[in-house]
Amino acid sequence: MTDDPEPAAWAPPNREPTDWGPPSLIASDVDGTLLDRADTLTPRTRAVLERARAEGVELVLATGRPPRWIPQVADQLADSSAAVRYAVCANGAIVYDVLADEILHVEALETEVLRELAEAVAERLPGVGLAVERAATLADSGAGDAATAPFVATAGYQHAWLNPDHVEVNDEQIFAVPAVKMLVRDTSMTSRDMAHRLRPALGDLAEVTFSIDTGLVEISVPRVHKARGLAWLAEHTDVDARATIAFGDMPNDIEMLRWAGLGVAMGHGDPAATAVADQVAPSNAEDGLAQVLEHWF
């Protein structure tokens, strides 16, 4: 534990401590969940993850981020006993070996599907900006040319984050290479409203979700989400997912929260995430993930 002042220890509401646990695996969303508001892993969170790893329980990152954005998180534990081995990236479309910088599994939208999706998006949301994320490791993630760059966007695309790293291309080049997800951007709408308009139009053609509510929707292969990526990881590696605890805060975490043995939503999270969770933790600003894990470690 920490010597700093802290809230009362978290305990699962409406459950006796013996009802579930301890976890065999910790699966966590990154932004708004594992990291604090300064994108930092707090000392309290690091300490509890180290105690968990000492008992054979590891952290797997489950995020909308691509592999090239994982070091910003994993490096904060790289010198620790709790160093991250694996990450489920791009909302489940990529399973990534962090230590080897190797992509283990990809589920991508084919070029003809990307074209069909773009047409459907244009009908429901005319004038939006489009971008696509392609599978790439750190070694592959240089800007390069438009055909191979990991993240390309049309001229009308406005980046949703402060660290834009996309290559601007014409509309046709968006479809040149299979992509793990298509991003649709409209700063005049909420992501929720955009998703509501797009889901009926896309039907079974794609999975539609969002991780921030600032006019950005993420589209991937049907039924590809964080839970599917975690299930693949559990089946193909030595990760012990028999009793997984999962943490998340947004709609792109919903399937993972349902899949886990114990799904924990963050207290500040989107109502869609808190509605499906088994429990609701304090916010990331209050070390909510650490408070929950301190129940066992």
Buried (B, 14 or more C-beta within 10 A) or exposed (E): EEEEEBEEEBEBEEEEEEEBBBBBBBBBBBBBBBBBEEEEBBEBBBBBBBBBBEEEBBBBBBBBBBBBBBBEBBEBBEEBEBBBBBBBBBBBBBBBBBEEBEBBBBBBBEBEBBBBBBEBBBEBBEEBBBBBBBBBBBEBBEEEEBEBBBBBBBEBBBBBEEEEBBBBBEEEBBBBBBBBBBBBBBEEBBBBBBBBBBBEBBEEBBBBBBBBBBBBBBBBBBEBBBBBBBBBBBEEBEBBBEBBBBBBBBBBBBBBBBBBBBBBBBBBBBEBBBEBBBBBBBBBBBBBBBBBBBBBB
